[in-house]
Amino acid sequence: MTEQHVDLDGAFDKVVAAMRDHLAAVRAAAGRVDDDTVWKAYVALNNASYEYDDLLLAASGEVTPWDVALIDPELADEKLGAMAELANATDAHPQVISVRQRRDFRVPSVAALLKAGTRARAESMGDEDDADEPIESVGAAVLELLQAGDGSLGALDVPELEPLDGMVAVAEVAEALNVDAFEESDGIGPFALAEPDRLVGRLDEHPYADIEEDDE
């Protein structure tokens, strides 16, 4: 066995050992973000993989599927320290950002939308007693679609709703929203800006603007 192959076998063993160390560190971290041990194990695995790939190319002209670049351990430690300082830093002026969205729809067929809401309720509620209660308004049908989609507006991208203009507004506010401070029937209070809240700007949505431009 040539010295080149000995080096290659040693590099391979380093990759395997680094993989085991990285997996052990990840399991020990139990989901903690920016864990020091996980980061160091990642750097070691990255560099071991780089070394093995480099030696494999030199020995046989073959490469691994790992597209990695060498990480300087000293620079990695500096980055880790900077991340720790950032995580522990406190801002003397904490800021809350509020993102508010409005999207309007035309209902081409009330009957079709009521059926879509009924299907969404049946699928989300399963065998519960309330699943068979009739839906009697388009608003209630849309609410069922949203609930079935875990509140995502993407749940409203259905043929039964024709999208109209929409708007997304971004505001800097003094306090975060407290939903318990408003009645469930209050649709204005939670969206109103008060001093010293500030509207930063808004993005207007025109769903058919591109189609109209193409027609012209």
One Martini backbone bead per residue (centre of mass of N, CA, C, O) as a GRO file, in nm:
protein
  216
    1MET     BB    1   0.094   0.038   0.025
    2THR     BB    2   0.076   0.353  -0.023
    3GLU     BB    3   0.109   0.661   0.116
    4GLN     BB    4  -0.143   0.779  -0.019
    5HIS     BB    5  -0.340   0.558   0.086
    6VAL     BB    6  -0.289   0.604   0.385
    7ASP     BB    7  -0.390   0.896   0.389
    8LEU     BB    8  -0.675   0.828   0.287
    9ASP     BB    9  -0.758   0.642   0.520
   10GLY     BB   10  -0.717   0.855   0.742
   11ALA     BB   11  -0.923   1.061   0.630
   12PHE     BB   12  -1.165   0.874   0.645
   13ASP     BB   13  -1.156   0.828   0.954
   14LYS     BB   14  -1.199   1.128   1.025
   15VAL     BB   15  -1.479   1.155   0.907
   16VAL     BB   16  -1.621   0.942   1.078
   17ALA     BB   17  -1.548   1.067   1.353
   18ALA     BB   18  -1.676   1.346   1.294
   19MET     BB   19  -1.963   1.240   1.257
   20ARG     BB   20  -1.997   1.127   1.542
   21ASP     BB   21  -1.941   1.392   1.695
   22HIS     BB   22  -2.167   1.559   1.565
   23LEU     BB   23  -2.406   1.383   1.646
   24ALA     BB   24  -2.355   1.398   1.952
   25ALA     BB   25  -2.380   1.707   1.973
   26VAL     BB   26  -2.668   1.733   1.866
   27ARG     BB   27  -2.802   1.554   2.081
   28ALA     BB   28  -2.699   1.717   2.330
   29ALA     BB   29  -2.838   1.994   2.248
   30ALA     BB   30  -3.149   1.960   2.199
   31GLY     BB   31  -3.202   2.231   2.000
   32ARG     BB   32  -2.991   2.427   2.044
   33VAL     BB   33  -2.889   2.737   1.961
   34ASP     BB   34  -2.567   2.793   1.903
   35ASP     BB   35  -2.383   2.558   1.975
   36ASP     BB   36  -2.057   2.514   2.044
   37THR     BB   37  -2.014   2.207   1.993
   38VAL     BB   38  -2.153   2.193   1.719
   39TRP     BB   39  -1.973   2.394   1.571
   40LYS     BB   40  -1.700   2.247   1.613
   41ALA     BB   41  -1.795   1.982   1.480
   42TYR     BB   42  -1.854   2.106   1.207
   43VAL     BB   43  -1.572   2.205   1.139
   44ALA     BB   44  -1.436   1.927   1.156
   45LEU     BB   45  -1.609   1.792   0.935
   46ASN     BB   46  -1.550   1.985   0.708
   47ASN     BB   47  -1.233   1.951   0.706
   48ALA     BB   48  -1.228   1.645   0.671
   49SER     BB   49  -1.380   1.644   0.401
   50TYR     BB   50  -1.181   1.820   0.247
   51GLU     BB   51  -0.932   1.639   0.277
   52TYR     BB   52  -1.048   1.386   0.145
   53ASP     BB   53  -1.121   1.510  -0.127
   54ASP     BB   54  -0.834   1.601  -0.200
   55LEU     BB   55  -0.697   1.317  -0.185
   56LEU     BB   56  -0.885   1.170  -0.386
   57LEU     BB   57  -0.812   1.344  -0.631
   58ALA     BB   58  -0.502   1.285  -0.625
   59ALA     BB   59  -0.524   0.961  -0.637
   60SER     BB   60  -0.796   0.928  -0.869
   61GLY     BB   61  -0.989   1.176  -0.972
   62GLU     BB   62  -1.192   1.183  -0.751
   63VAL     BB   63  -1.511   1.268  -0.596
   64THR     BB   64  -1.725   1.414  -0.386
   65PRO     BB   65  -2.051   1.548  -0.291
   66TRP     BB   66  -1.882   1.758  -0.124
   67ASP     BB   67  -1.928   2.114  -0.104
   68VAL     BB   68  -1.639   2.235   0.041
   69ALA     BB   69  -1.476   2.462   0.262
   70LEU     BB   70  -1.229   2.579   0.428
   71ILE     BB   71  -1.200   2.627   0.784
   72ASP     BB   72  -1.090   2.848   1.008
   73PRO     BB   73  -1.067   2.791   1.338
   74GLU     BB   74  -1.009   3.081   1.439
   75LEU     BB   75  -1.242   3.219   1.286
   76ALA     BB   76  -1.461   3.040   1.409
   77ASP     BB   77  -1.419   3.137   1.701
   78GLU     BB   78  -1.482   3.432   1.644
   79LYS     BB   79  -1.768   3.386   1.541
   80LEU     BB   80  -1.872   3.251   1.798
   81GLY     BB   81  -1.824   3.497   1.982
   82ALA     BB   82  -2.007   3.694   1.823
   83MET     BB   83  -2.268   3.529   1.857
   84ALA     BB   84  -2.274   3.540   2.167
   85GLU     BB   85  -2.284   3.847   2.195
   86LEU     BB   86  -2.548   3.884   2.036
   87ALA     BB   87  -2.727   3.699   2.218
   88ASN     BB   88  -2.650   3.880   2.492
   89ALA     BB   89  -2.759   4.126   2.390
   90THR     BB   90  -2.886   4.454   2.469
   91ASP     BB   91  -3.147   4.675   2.403
   92ALA     BB   92  -3.232   5.000   2.487
   93HIS     BB   93  -3.435   4.987   2.210
   94PRO     BB   94  -3.685   4.816   2.171
   95GLN     BB   95  -3.847   4.649   1.891
   96VAL     BB   96  -4.159   4.647   1.709
   97ILE     BB   97  -4.295   4.455   1.445
   98SER     BB   98  -4.567   4.521   1.213
   99VAL     BB   99  -4.764   4.298   1.011
  100ARG     BB  100  -5.006   4.392   0.760
  101GLN     BB  101  -5.287   4.225   0.596
  102ARG     BB  102  -5.466   4.266   0.280
  103ARG     BB  103  -5.725   4.059   0.114
  104ASP     BB  104  -5.922   4.047  -0.170
  105PHE     BB  105  -6.243   3.900  -0.288
  106ARG     BB  106  -6.419   3.730  -0.530
  107VAL     BB  107  -6.745   3.569  -0.568
  108PRO     BB  108  -6.859   3.378  -0.822
  109SER     BB  109  -6.970   3.137  -0.615
  110VAL     BB  110  -7.148   3.071  -0.344
  111ALA     BB  111  -7.197   2.767  -0.358
  112ALA     BB  112  -6.899   2.683  -0.400
  113LEU     BB  113  -6.789   2.806  -0.135
  114LEU     BB  114  -6.967   2.649   0.063
  115LYS     BB  115  -6.853   2.373  -0.022
  116ALA     BB  116  -6.556   2.430   0.048
  117GLY     BB  117  -6.609   2.485   0.350
  118THR     BB  118  -6.734   2.208   0.411
  119ARG     BB  119  -6.488   2.038   0.336
  120ALA     BB  120  -6.289   2.168   0.532
  121ARG     BB  121  -6.440   2.094   0.789
  122ALA     BB  122  -6.450   1.785   0.751
  123GLU     BB  123  -6.137   1.744   0.735
  124SER     BB  124  -6.064   1.886   1.020
  125MET     BB  125  -6.297   1.734   1.212
  126GLY     BB  126  -6.425   1.481   1.109
  127ASP     BB  127  -6.623   1.316   1.367
  128GLU     BB  128  -6.742   1.560   1.464
  129ASP     BB  129  -7.044   1.703   1.528
  130ASP     BB  130  -6.989   1.994   1.380
  131ALA     BB  131  -6.924   1.900   1.081
  132ASP     BB  132  -7.248   1.905   0.977
  133GLU     BB  133  -7.278   2.194   0.985
  134PRO     BB  134  -7.396   2.449   0.823
  135ILE     BB  135  -7.299   2.684   0.581
  136GLU     BB  136  -7.433   3.036   0.546
  137SER     BB  137  -7.157   3.188   0.461
  138VAL     BB  138  -6.884   3.322   0.312
  139GLY     BB  139  -6.726   3.395   0.566
  140ALA     BB  140  -6.742   3.114   0.699
  141ALA     BB  141  -6.598   2.967   0.468
  142VAL     BB  142  -6.329   3.118   0.486
  143LEU     BB  143  -6.272   3.042   0.781
  144GLU     BB  144  -6.248   2.738   0.726
  145LEU     BB  145  -6.008   2.756   0.534
  146LEU     BB  146  -5.814   2.884   0.739
  147GLN     BB  147  -5.829   2.666   0.960
  148ALA     BB  148  -5.733   2.432   0.771
  149GLY     BB  149  -5.459   2.628   0.713
  150ASP     BB  150  -5.352   2.759   0.984
  151GLY     BB  151  -5.401   3.076   0.878
  152SER     BB  152  -5.323   3.070   0.590
  153LEU     BB  153  -5.357   3.249   0.292
  154GLY     BB  154  -5.304   3.002   0.103
  155ALA     BB  155  -5.596   2.875   0.151
  156LEU     BB  156  -5.725   3.100  -0.067
  157ASP     BB  157  -5.603   2.939  -0.322
  158VAL     BB  158  -5.892   2.917  -0.491
  159PRO     BB  159  -6.141   2.893  -0.731
  160GLU     BB  160  -6.370   3.029  -0.534
  161LEU     BB  161  -6.148   3.267  -0.549
  162GLU     BB  162  -6.101   3.607  -0.654
  163PRO     BB  163  -5.844   3.804  -0.676
  164LEU     BB  164  -5.756   4.109  -0.551
  165ASP     BB  165  -5.652   4.353  -0.401
  166GLY     BB  166  -5.360   4.427  -0.196
  167MET     BB  167  -5.188   4.457   0.136
  168VAL     BB  168  -4.870   4.551   0.290
  169ALA     BB  169  -4.783   4.646   0.622
  170VAL     BB  170  -4.524   4.837   0.795
  171ALA     BB  171  -4.462   4.866   1.151
  172GLU     BB  172  -4.371   5.065   1.427
  173VAL     BB  173  -4.404   4.956   1.765
  174ALA     BB  174  -4.427   4.969   2.112
  175GLU     BB  175  -4.631   4.718   2.116
  176ALA     BB  176  -4.749   4.424   2.139
  177LEU     BB  177  -4.990   4.214   2.076
  178ASN     BB  178  -5.309   4.185   2.264
  179VAL     BB  179  -5.579   3.991   2.213
  180ASP     BB  180  -5.725   4.016   2.503
  181ALA     BB  181  -5.788   4.341   2.463
  182PHE     BB  182  -6.003   4.227   2.255
  183GLU     BB  183  -6.273   4.180   2.099
  184GLU     BB  184  -6.391   3.956   1.866
  185SER     BB  185  -6.563   4.201   1.718
  186ASP     BB  186  -6.288   4.354   1.681
  187GLY     BB  187  -6.157   4.486   1.360
  188ILE     BB  188  -5.981   4.760   1.444
  189GLY     BB  189  -5.799   4.784   1.698
  190PRO     BB  190  -5.556   4.581   1.616
  191PHE     BB  191  -5.484   4.793   1.354
  192ALA     BB  192  -5.428   5.037   1.510
  193LEU     BB  193  -5.253   5.337   1.535
  194ALA     BB  194  -5.036   5.468   1.787
  195GLU     BB  195  -4.878   5.642   1.995
  196PRO     BB  196  -4.555   5.598   1.844
  197ASP     BB  197  -4.647   5.483   1.595
  198ARG     BB  198  -4.508   5.363   1.262
  199LEU     BB  199  -4.529   5.391   0.927
  200VAL     BB  200  -4.312   5.270   0.687
  201GLY     BB  201  -4.486   5.084   0.479
  202ARG     BB  202  -4.604   4.957   0.152
  203LEU     BB  203  -4.752   4.681  -0.035
  204ASP     BB  204  -4.889   4.642  -0.347
  205GLU     BB  205  -5.151   4.431  -0.484
  206HIS     BB  206  -5.174   4.307  -0.839
  207PRO     BB  207  -5.274   4.014  -0.975
  208TYR     BB  208  -5.340   4.140  -1.296
  209ALA     BB  209  -5.113   4.326  -1.409
  210ASP     BB  210  -4.944   4.139  -1.601
  211ILE     BB  211  -5.177   4.059  -1.791
  212GLU     BB  212  -5.251   4.345  -1.888
  213GLU     BB  213  -4.972   4.412  -2.010
  214ASP     BB  214  -4.969   4.178  -2.219
  215ASP     BB  215  -5.227   4.268  -2.375
  216GLU     BB  216  -5.094   4.551  -2.463
   0.00000   0.00000   0.00000
